[in-house]
Amino acid sequence: MKRLGVTLFTLLLSICLAAVAQDASTQQPSESTTASTTKSKAAKLEHLKGKISDDGKSFTTDKDNKTYTIENSDKVKGHEGHDVVLGGHVDATNNSIHVTSVKMASEKKPMSEQPPK
């Protein structure tokens, strides 16, 4: 009788664990995952030349003087007030940019100042 009870208990436990494991693998993604996926689809990757504000929280383009809010200002730390080329995902609806790369803008010297080759 004990053997039958232990066998039934083990079988029941196995079935419950299998059901829980299967349920966990079929759950819907969390809201934060779907929100970030939607946001990244809306924002397109661009490279923009311009100047980072002195506080590092905004970026103004050279081309059309459009100002974007920098979502991850820690990425541009050390470049405050500099002319740079930013790579990032631009969200035009929020006028914001999520920076993926920062490069100092190269200032080309006039031909008279360049050394001969």
C-alpha positions as CSV (number, residue, x, y, z in Angstrom):
1,M,0.0,0.0,0.0
2,K,2.8,2.4,0.8
3,R,4.5,1.7,-2.5
4,L,1.2,2.5,-4.4
5,G,0.9,5.8,-2.5
6,V,4.5,6.8,-3.2
7,T,4.1,5.9,-6.9
8,L,0.8,7.9,-7.2
9,F,2.4,10.9,-5.4
10,T,5.4,10.8,-7.7
11,L,3.2,10.6,-10.8
12,L,1.0,13.5,-9.7
13,L,4.1,15.6,-8.9
14,S,5.6,14.9,-12.3
15,I,2.4,15.9,-14.1
16,C,2.1,19.2,-12.1
17,L,5.7,20.1,-12.8
18,A,5.3,19.4,-16.5
19,A,2.2,21.6,-16.6
20,V,3.9,24.5,-14.8
21,A,6.9,24.3,-17.1
22,Q,4.7,24.3,-20.2
23,D,2.7,27.2,-18.9
24,A,5.8,29.3,-18.2
25,S,7.1,28.8,-21.8
26,T,3.9,29.9,-23.4
27,Q,3.4,33.2,-21.4
28,Q,3.0,36.5,-23.3
29,P,6.0,38.9,-23.1
30,S,5.8,41.5,-20.4
31,E,4.5,45.0,-21.2
32,S,8.0,46.5,-20.8
33,T,9.4,44.2,-23.5
34,T,6.6,45.0,-25.9
35,A,6.9,48.7,-25.2
36,S,10.6,48.8,-25.8
37,T,10.2,46.7,-29.0
38,T,7.5,49.2,-30.2
39,K,9.7,52.2,-29.3
40,S,12.7,50.8,-31.2
41,K,10.6,50.2,-34.3
42,A,9.3,53.8,-34.2
43,A,12.8,55.2,-33.8
44,K,15.1,54.9,-36.8
45,L,18.9,54.8,-36.7
46,E,20.6,58.0,-37.9
47,H,23.9,59.8,-37.8
48,L,23.6,63.5,-37.1
49,K,26.3,66.2,-36.9
50,G,25.8,69.0,-34.3
51,K,26.5,70.2,-30.9
52,I,25.8,68.7,-27.5
53,S,24.5,71.2,-24.9
54,D,26.7,72.2,-21.9
55,D,24.6,70.1,-19.6
56,G,24.7,67.0,-21.9
57,K,20.9,66.7,-22.0
58,S,20.1,68.0,-25.5
59,F,21.6,67.9,-29.0
60,T,21.2,70.5,-31.7
61,T,21.9,69.6,-35.3
62,D,24.0,71.7,-37.6
63,K,21.9,71.0,-40.7
64,D,18.5,72.4,-39.6
65,N,19.1,73.6,-36.0
66,K,16.6,71.0,-34.7
67,T,17.0,70.2,-31.0
68,Y,16.6,66.6,-29.6
69,T,16.5,65.5,-26.0
70,I,19.2,62.9,-25.3
71,E,17.6,59.9,-23.6
72,N,20.8,58.4,-22.3
73,S,23.0,61.4,-21.4
74,D,25.5,59.1,-19.7
75,K,26.6,58.0,-23.2
76,V,27.7,61.5,-24.1
77,K,29.5,62.2,-20.8
78,G,32.7,64.1,-21.5
79,H,31.4,65.6,-24.8
80,E,29.3,68.3,-23.3
81,G,29.6,71.5,-25.4
82,H,31.4,69.8,-28.2
83,D,30.7,69.5,-31.9
84,V,30.1,65.8,-32.5
85,V,28.6,63.2,-34.9
86,L,26.0,61.2,-33.0
87,G,24.8,57.8,-34.0
88,G,21.5,56.9,-32.5
89,H,17.8,56.0,-32.8
90,V,15.9,59.2,-33.5
91,D,12.3,59.4,-32.3
92,A,10.7,62.2,-34.3
93,T,7.4,62.1,-32.4
94,N,9.1,62.9,-29.1
95,N,12.1,64.9,-30.5
96,S,14.5,62.6,-28.7
97,I,17.5,60.5,-29.5
98,H,18.9,57.3,-27.9
99,V,22.6,57.6,-28.5
100,T,24.5,54.5,-29.7
101,S,27.8,56.2,-30.7
102,V,29.6,59.5,-30.3
103,K,32.4,60.8,-32.5
104,M,34.1,64.1,-32.4
105,A,33.3,66.1,-35.5
106,S,36.5,66.5,-37.6
107,E,37.1,70.1,-38.5
108,K,38.7,70.3,-42.0
109,K,41.4,72.9,-42.3
110,P,41.5,75.1,-45.4
111,M,43.9,73.9,-48.1
112,S,46.4,76.7,-47.2
113,E,46.8,75.3,-43.7
114,Q,47.2,71.7,-44.6
115,P,50.7,70.3,-44.9
116,P,51.8,69.3,-48.4
117,K,51.7,65.6,-49.3
